[in-house]
Amino acid sequence: MIEALVIILIKIAVVMGLLLLAVAYMTWLERKVIADIQVRIGPDRVGPFGLLQPIADGIKLMLKEDLIPAHVDRVIYLLAPSLSIIPALIAFSVIPFGSSTTLFGLLAHPVTLRITDIDVGILFVFGVSSLGVYGIVLAGWASNNKYSLLGGLRSSAQMISYELSMGLSVVGVVLLAGSLSLVDIVGAQQGTFWLLGILPIPNWFVFWQPLGFLLFFTCALAETNRAPFDLPEAETELVAGFHTEYSSMKFAMFFMAEYANMITASAVATTLFLGGWLGPVAPSPVWFLGKVFVLLFVFIWFRATLPRFRYDQLMYFGWKRLLPLALLNVGVTAVSAALWG
């Protein structure tokens, strides 16, 4: 019992440490990728290739003066950044990032590469990740600033509009896998099928649920407030939206939450549609991290190339386009599963 508890605590420490490190270096990656797309150099002064830039940014933010405006609701104002970042980190606790390992024979028994596995893993991810919007809404309200309040209201409306389509987009995967456990969903994607009898294709659900994958990824962009759905912090309209009145590390925590949500959304998409850790030759965590990296690159690519929606376009797209397509996908998948298994 004690040994199992120690192993779980070590897993939590390793996963949370690597996740926070990935969050820090996502800022470097985003700057570099956008700079390359826009034919610029990007960070290159602090360390080789600017690799120490995230560390320099962290030190700068920790040393900056922490300003608290006099007119804010102090308790909620201080609590809101934590309410944004904690759900983003907790959601990763049920995501499997590999099969098992003995650390090249150093361990007597194989250790599973996940913190925990529960029967309703996908519901847990949706439930926990949806709590992050409370931090944004409360930050907007507690700041007692009209621009911040508008940003918070936009975020809540956006979450309601796109969370429904996102939930429906994974129903097809659940029907095909026959389970809500993320580990079982990855297991259901093992093997290959033959396209036209000549080309072997991995049995990943993205090939059986292409519409579901596109719907999920589009909704993930909106849920993480990323371009072209970054209405809650539209600088040209709302100054900085919900975090206008924040500074120092509280300001940084909102951005950490955004990048952590990006990583979590990419990890969930990888698990549900891209076979999770499954792949030939290379170790399972390498395949998992590679797929997550590709999706994160697309997140950044979209920010560098797509213009921001108007708010009415955002609502129209969510309710009049994505929701009907999500319902259609569920219907077609259910009929197909009933007829052909």
C-alpha positions in Angstrom: 0.0 0.0 0.0 2.8 2.5 1.0 4.8 1.5 -2.1 1.8 2.1 -4.4 1.2 5.5 -2.7 4.8 6.5 -3.2 4.7 5.5 -6.9 1.5 7.6 -7.4 3.1 10.7 -5.7 6.2 10.3 -7.8 4.0 10.1 -11.0 2.1 13.3 -9.9 5.4 15.2 -9.2 6.9 14.1 -12.6 3.8 14.8 -14.7 3.1 18.2 -13.0 6.7 19.2 -13.3 7.0 18.3 -17.0 3.6 19.9 -17.7 4.7 23.2 -16.1 8.0 23.0 -18.0 6.1 22.4 -21.2 3.9 25.4 -20.4 6.9 27.6 -20.0 8.5 26.5 -23.3 5.2 26.8 -25.2 5.8 30.5 -25.0 9.2 30.1 -26.7 7.8 27.8 -29.3 4.9 30.1 -30.1 7.2 33.1 -30.6 9.6 31.1 -32.8 6.9 29.5 -35.0 5.0 32.8 -35.5 8.3 34.6 -36.2 9.2 32.0 -38.8 5.7 32.2 -40.4 6.0 36.0 -40.5 9.6 35.9 -41.7 11.1 37.3 -38.5 13.8 36.0 -36.1 12.0 35.6 -32.8 13.8 35.2 -29.5 17.5 34.7 -30.0 19.3 36.8 -27.3 18.8 35.0 -24.0 20.7 31.7 -24.4 21.3 29.7 -27.6 18.3 30.1 -30.0 16.6 32.1 -27.2 16.0 28.9 -25.2 16.4 30.6 -21.9 13.8 33.3 -22.7 11.0 31.5 -20.8 13.2 31.5 -17.7 14.0 35.2 -18.1 10.3 35.9 -18.5 9.5 34.0 -15.4 12.1 35.9 -13.4 10.9 39.2 -14.7 7.2 38.4 -13.8 8.1 37.3 -10.3 10.1 40.5 -9.7 7.5 42.9 -11.1 5.5 44.9 -8.7 2.2 43.3 -7.8 -0.4 46.0 -8.3 -3.9 45.5 -6.8 -6.4 48.3 -7.8 -8.3 49.8 -4.9 -11.7 49.2 -6.4 -11.5 45.4 -6.9 -13.3 42.6 -4.9 -10.1 41.6 -3.2 -10.8 38.0 -2.2 -12.3 36.9 -5.6 -9.7 39.0 -7.5 -6.9 37.1 -5.8 -8.6 33.7 -6.1 -9.5 33.9 -9.8 -6.0 33.1 -11.3 -5.8 29.9 -9.3 -9.3 28.9 -10.4 -8.1 29.1 -13.9 -4.8 27.2 -13.7 -5.7 24.4 -11.2 -8.4 22.7 -13.4 -6.1 22.8 -16.4 -3.5 20.8 -14.4 -5.9 18.4 -12.7 -7.4 17.4 -16.1 -4.1 15.8 -17.1 -4.3 13.3 -14.2 -6.4 10.7 -16.2 -4.7 11.1 -19.5 -2.5 8.0 -20.4 0.8 9.0 -22.0 2.2 5.5 -22.5 1.7 1.8 -21.9 4.1 0.8 -19.1 7.8 0.9 -18.4 10.5 -0.6 -16.3 12.9 2.3 -16.9 15.2 0.1 -19.0 15.1 -2.7 -16.4 15.7 -0.5 -13.3 12.3 -1.3 -11.8 11.4 -4.8 -10.6 7.8 -4.4 -11.8 6.4 -2.4 -14.8 4.9 1.0 -13.9 1.9 2.3 -15.9 2.5 5.6 -17.6 -0.5 7.4 -16.2 -1.5 8.9 -12.9 -4.8 7.1 -12.7 -7.5 5.4 -14.8 -11.2 5.8 -14.0 -14.2 4.3 -15.8 -15.5 7.8 -16.7 -12.2 9.4 -17.6 -13.5 11.4 -20.5 -16.4 12.8 -18.4 -13.8 13.7 -15.7 -11.8 15.7 -18.2 -14.8 17.6 -19.5 -16.1 18.3 -16.0 -12.8 19.5 -14.6 -11.7 21.5 -17.7 -15.1 23.3 -17.8 -14.4 24.7 -14.3 -11.6 26.9 -15.7 -14.1 29.4 -17.1 -15.1 30.3 -13.5 -11.7 31.8 -13.0 -12.1 34.0 -16.1 -15.6 35.1 -15.3 -14.8 35.9 -11.7 -11.6 37.7 -12.7 -13.7 39.9 -15.0 -16.3 40.6 -12.4 -14.0 41.1 -9.4 -11.8 43.6 -11.4 -14.7 46.1 -11.4 -13.7 47.1 -14.9 -16.1 47.2 -17.8 -13.6 45.8 -20.3 -12.8 42.9 -17.9 -16.4 42.2 -17.3 -17.2 42.1 -21.0 -14.3 39.7 -21.5 -15.6 37.4 -18.7 -19.1 37.4 -20.1 -17.8 36.6 -23.6 -15.8 33.7 -22.2 -18.8 32.2 -20.4 -21.1 32.5 -23.5 -18.3 31.0 -25.6 -17.8 28.1 -23.3 -21.6 27.3 -23.2 -21.8 27.5 -27.0 -18.9 25.3 -27.8 -18.9 22.9 -24.9 -22.1 21.3 -26.2 -20.6 20.6 -29.6 -17.4 19.3 -28.1 -19.2 16.9 -25.9 -21.2 15.6 -28.9 -18.1 15.3 -31.0 -16.7 12.5 -28.8 -20.0 10.5 -28.6 -19.0 8.7 -31.8 -15.7 7.7 -30.2 -17.4 6.4 -27.1 -19.8 4.4 -29.3 -17.0 2.8 -31.2 -14.8 2.1 -28.1 -17.7 1.0 -25.9 -16.1 2.7 -22.9 -15.6 6.1 -21.3 -12.1 5.1 -20.0 -9.3 6.8 -21.8 -7.1 3.7 -21.5 -9.9 1.6 -23.0 -10.4 4.1 -25.8 -6.7 3.9 -26.7 -6.8 0.1 -26.5 -9.8 0.0 -29.0 -7.6 1.8 -31.6 -5.0 -1.0 -31.8 -4.3 -2.8 -35.0 -4.7 -1.8 -38.6 -7.3 -2.0 -41.4 -6.8 -2.3 -45.1 -7.8 0.6 -47.4 -9.0 -0.8 -50.7 -7.4 -4.0 -49.8 -3.9 -2.7 -50.5 -2.9 0.0 -48.0 -2.6 -0.7 -44.3 -4.0 2.1 -42.2 -3.7 2.5 -38.4 -7.1 1.8 -36.7 -7.1 5.3 -35.2 -10.5 6.8 -34.7 -9.6 9.9 -36.7 -10.1 7.7 -39.8 -13.5 6.5 -38.6 -14.5 9.8 -37.1 -12.9 12.6 -39.3 -15.9 14.9 -38.7 -15.8 14.3 -35.0 -12.1 15.1 -34.9 -12.5 18.3 -36.8 -15.4 19.3 -34.5 -13.4 18.5 -31.4 -10.4 20.4 -32.5 -12.4 23.4 -33.5 -14.2 23.5 -30.2 -10.9 23.1 -28.4 -9.7 26.2 -30.1 -12.7 28.1 -28.8 -12.6 26.5 -25.3 -8.9 27.6 -24.9 -9.7 31.1 -26.1 -7.2 30.8 -29.0 -7.4 32.5 -32.3 -9.6 32.9 -34.2 -11.8 32.5 -31.1 -9.9 34.8 -28.8 -12.8 37.2 -28.2 -12.6 37.2 -24.4 -9.2 39.1 -24.6 -9.6 40.9 -27.9 -7.0 43.6 -27.5 -8.4 45.9 -30.2 -11.8 45.9 -28.5 -11.4 45.1 -24.8 -7.8 46.3 -24.1 -6.8 42.8 -22.7 -10.2 41.5 -21.6 -10.6 39.7 -18.3 -7.0 40.1 -17.2 -6.7 43.9 -17.9 -6.3 44.7 -14.1 -3.8 41.9 -13.4 0.0 42.2 -13.1 3.0 40.2 -11.9 2.5 36.4 -11.3 -1.3 36.7 -11.2 -1.1 37.9 -14.8 1.3 35.1 -15.7 -1.0 32.5 -14.1 -3.8 33.2 -16.7 -1.3 32.6 -19.5 0.0 29.5 -17.9 -3.6 28.3 -17.7 -4.1 29.0 -21.4 -1.1 27.0 -22.4 -1.8 24.2 -20.0 -5.3 24.0 -21.5 -3.8 23.8 -25.0 -1.6 20.9 -24.0 -4.4 19.1 -22.2 -6.8 19.6 -25.2 -4.1 18.3 -27.6 -3.4 15.3 -25.3 -7.1 14.5 -25.1 -7.5 14.8 -28.9 -4.4 12.5 -29.3 -6.0 10.0 -27.0 -9.4 10.0 -28.5 -8.7 10.2 -32.2 -5.0 9.6 -32.9 -4.3 6.4 -31.1 -2.8 7.9 -28.0 0.6 6.3 -27.4 0.2 3.6 -30.1 2.8 3.5 -32.9 5.6 1.2 -34.2 9.2 0.9 -33.2 9.6 4.0 -31.0 8.7 3.9 -27.3 5.1 4.7 -26.5 5.7 8.1 -24.8 7.6 9.3 -27.9 4.6 8.6 -30.1 2.3 10.3 -27.6 4.4 13.4 -27.3 5.0 13.6 -31.1 1.3 13.6 -31.8 0.6 16.2 -29.1 3.4 18.4 -30.6 1.8 18.3 -34.0 -1.5 19.5 -32.6 0.1 22.2 -30.6 1.9 23.4 -33.8 -1.5 23.7 -35.5 -2.8 25.8 -32.5 0.1 28.2 -33.1 -0.2 28.1 -36.9 -3.9 29.1 -36.7 -3.0 32.0 -34.4 -0.5 33.3 -37.0 -2.7 33.0 -40.0 -6.4 33.3 -39.1 -8.2 36.6 -38.4 -10.4 36.9 -35.3 -14.2 36.3 -35.6 -16.7 39.0 -34.8 -18.7 38.1 -31.8 -21.9 37.5 -33.8 -20.0 35.3 -36.2 -18.6 33.3 -33.2 -22.1 32.6 -31.9 -23.5 31.8 -35.3 -20.7 29.4 -36.1 -21.1 27.6 -32.8 -24.9 27.2 -32.8 -25.8 27.1 -36.5 -22.9 25.2 -37.9 -21.0 23.1 -35.4 -24.0 21.9 -33.3 -26.0 20.5 -36.3 -22.8 18.8 -37.7 -22.1 17.3 -34.2 -25.7 15.9 -34.0 -25.4 14.6 -37.6 -22.1 12.8 -36.7 -23.7 11.2 -33.6 -26.7 10.0 -35.7 -24.6 8.5 -38.5 -22.2 6.8 -36.1 -25.1 5.4 -34.0 -26.9 4.0 -37.1 -23.6 2.6 -38.5 -22.7 0.9 -35.2 -26.2 -0.6 -34.9 -26.1 -2.0 -38.5 -22.5 -3.1 -38.9 -21.0 -3.1 -35.3 
